[in-house]
Amino acid sequence: MLEEMGKIVGSEMKKFHIHLWLAPGMNIHRNPLCGRNFEYFSEDPVLSGLCAYYETKGVQSFPGIGVTVKHFFCNNSEDNRTFMNAHVNERALREIYLRNYQIAFELCSPYSIMTSYNLINGLHAANHTPILHDVVHNEWGYKGLIMTDWCTTMEISHLFGRLN
């Protein structure tokens, strides 16, 4: 069913000359208060990865049309998401928070990844070289585009005014 839905999305993208869909959202349901859970598939990383695979397979069945899996990674809060720091050990990171993305990347190679706003173990997701470079590129062999979410790299005073 998700592959068929992906084909419907892909056909609309083709009709309207859209080349990149900013979906699917793939974060793990870890907190019922996460404001974006409606976008995400599941609390199970394997199920989430397989859902993303089938949806992506459908969308990307149209040449030149692709998906952007998001919000990479450990995005569990809508409140204070720019400053939220997820403290996660290596095992939980790989078994829970990265496993779904790994499955999707290995099975269907989405066109792009969108990073999340939060920090993970003190590093912003958009600047997390140990994961973005060492794991995503080197271990998983991902060759697609990695982009930031809207205004992620903007100076904070532009978002909230001067903090004096």
N, C-alpha and C positions, 0 to 999 in steps of 0.2 A: 504494500500500500504506500509506503514512504517513497519507494522508487517511482511509482506512478504519480504521486504528488510532485516529486522532483521534476518529472517530465512536463507536468502542467506548468510549473514555475519556469522551467527552461524554455518552453514554447512561448510563454508571455514575454520573457526576457528577449527572445529572438524577435518577436513582433515589435517590441518597443525599442530595439537596438540597445539593450542593456547588456553589458558584458560581464559584470561582476555583482553577484548577490551577496549582501552583507548578512549572511546566514549560512549554515545553521549555528545557533547558539548551543554550546556543548558543555557548559559547566555542570558540575555534579551538584545535585540537590543535597546540600549539607546543612542548610539553615532554612527553616520555614519562613523566616523573615526576609530572605534575599528577594529584593524587588524584581529580579529578572527570572525567577524560577519558571514563569509562564513560557519563556523562550527555550528553556533547556529540556532535555529528554527525560533524565532519570537520575536516581541516586546511585545506580549501578554503572560503573565505568565500562563494562563490556557491552551492556545493552545500549548505553549512550553512544559508544563508538560504532556499533553496528547500525544503529538508527542513522547516524550521520553518514555512514558509508552508503546506505541505500538511497538516502535523499540526495547526496552528492552525485551518486551514479546516475540518477535520473536527470538532474540539472545538467551535468557535464556530458550527457549523451548528445548534446547539441555542440558542434564544433565552435570553439572560440568563446564559449560561455562557461563561467565557473562560479564556484562558491568561495566564501570567506568564512572559515570556521572561527568562532569567537566564544567567549572572551578569554583568551589564553593568558593566564591560567590562575587557579585558586581564587576566582571571583565569587565571593560568597556574601557580599554586602552591597546594598544600594546606598546606604547611609554612610557618609564619610569615605566613599570608595577611593578617593584620590590619595588619602593618607592611611587607609587601613593596611596594616602589616600582618600578613598571614605567616605565622610561625609553623613550619611544617618540616618534619624530618624527611630524610632521603627516601626511606621505605614508603611512607604514606604518600609522598609526592609521586613516586613512580607507580605504586599500586592503585592509588585512588585518583589523583588529580591529573596525571599525564597519560594514564593507560587509555582512556577514551580517545584522546587525540592520536596517540600512537596507532591504534587500530584503524582509525580513519585515514591517517597518512599512508600507512602500509597498504591498505586495500584500494584506495581511490585517488590519492594524491590531489587534494583540493588545490585550487589555484592560489589561494592566499590564506593567511592567518591574521587575525586582528588581536593584538595584545590587550590586556585589561588595564584598568587604571591603578590597581592596588600594588602594594609592595609584597614581595615574598622573601621572607628572611632578610629584610632590610634593603632589598633591591627592587626598584620598580620593574614591573613585568616587561615593560618596553625596553629596558636596559639590562635585562637579566642574561648576560652573555653565557653563564654556565648552562643555562637551559636552551636559549635561542640558538646559540652557535654549537656548543659541544653536544647537546642531546639532539635537538631538532635537525640540524644540518649534518653533523658528523655521525651520530649513532643511527638516526632514522633515515638519513639520506634525502631529506626534503630539499627540493630545489625551487620551490615557489616563493612568492612574495610574502614578506612579513611586514605588516603595517600597524601603526598605533591606532587607538581609538581616538575619537574626535577630541581635539585640544589637549591630548596627553602631554605633548612636549611644550605646550605654551607656558610662558611665565605665569605663575599662579596669580599675580596681581591683576592680570587681564580677566581672570575668571571671577574673582571675589573682591576686587578693589585692594587698595594698599592695606597691609596688615601692620599698622604702627602701634 
